[in-house]
Amino acid sequence: AQTVTQSQPEMSVQEAETVTLSCTYDTSESDYYLFWYKQPPSRQMILVIRQEAYKQQNATENRFSVNFQKAAKSFSLKISDSQLGDAAMYFCAYRSPFQGGSEKLVFGKGTKLTVNP
Amino acid sequence: DAGVTQSPTHLIKTRGQQVTLRCSPKSGHDTVSWYQQALGQGPQFIFQYYEEEERQRGNFPDRFSGHQFPNYSSELNVNALLLGDSALYLCASILSTGSMNSPLHFGNGTRLTVT
């Protein structure tokens, strides 16, 4: 079974600075999908960024980028120019390739990000 | 474009009671999944419904059951509630024929408290 580990329960960053959240995972599959979700106090999970394992190029979405190291099974999230609205819980998630139509996600325990003005 | 909607927002039940949570998927989506998120934890997969059938199930007891209706909406039922069932229950939807990297869309969840 796949597992996802987020080793940083809490992180803080100054507004406008850069922060990196760590995520490692364990799998025997060669093809899979990785996601970072953000959960603000409103509780809704919001997709931040996604990465397909077969793509070597790291995904980027505006101020958010990932460092995907497949051999090391590492998938860190970098937030540049941090904003107060970035404060939230961040969850790393793993999804197996399409097998029988399952879209099950395996989540890490999350990292609480605080942005200081 | 209506997103995933869940009801109720909050619920308080007594140990031993039964509860039903409801979810309407995002417009155009046909697959619904349920997740349990205990305080301070990441969401845990309960089960997924497609074409009104349970397609995959996580490591949850039979006290947890569900249903999907022809309009793709879904219910999560929990019988014989335990204190440990207190959690945020998240519903997520997706289109089964969508792109492989399509993300799940989540609702705001139902906060269940068992006393």
Contacts between the chains, C-beta under 8 A, distances in Angstrom:
chain1	res1	chain2	res2	distance
A	4	B	42	7.6
A	6	B	42	8.0
A	33	B	100	7.1
A	33	B	101	5.4
A	35	B	103	6.2
A	37	B	106	7.8
A	42	B	108	6.3
A	43	B	88	6.3
A	43	B	90	7.9
A	43	B	108	5.1
A	43	B	109	4.7
A	43	B	111	7.8
A	44	B	106	5.8
A	44	B	107	6.8
A	44	B	108	4.7
A	44	B	109	7.4
A	45	B	43	7.5
A	45	B	90	6.7
A	45	B	92	7.5
A	45	B	104	7.7
A	45	B	106	3.8
A	46	B	106	7.8
A	47	B	103	4.3
A	50	B	101	5.5
A	50	B	103	6.2
A	52	B	100	7.7
A	52	B	101	5.5
A	91	B	42	5.4
A	91	B	43	7.5
A	93	B	42	7.9
A	97	B	100	6.8
A	98	B	100	5.7
A	100	B	55	7.2
A	100	B	56	7.4
A	101	B	31	7.5
A	101	B	50	6.1
A	101	B	55	5.9
A	101	B	96	5.8
A	102	B	48	6.6
A	102	B	55	6.7
A	102	B	56	4.7
A	103	B	31	6.5
A	103	B	33	6.7
A	103	B	48	6.9
A	103	B	94	5.1
A	103	B	96	7.9
A	103	B	104	6.3
A	104	B	33	7.0
A	104	B	45	5.0
A	104	B	48	6.6
A	104	B	56	5.9
A	104	B	58	7.4
A	105	B	35	7.9
A	105	B	43	7.5
A	105	B	45	6.8
A	105	B	92	7.9
A	105	B	104	6.3
A	106	B	45	7.4
A	107	B	42	3.4
A	107	B	43	5.1
A	107	B	44	7.5
A	108	B	42	5.4
A	109	B	40	7.5
A	109	B	41	5.7
A	109	B	42	4.9
A	110	B	40	7.9
A	110	B	41	7.5
A	110	B	42	5.3
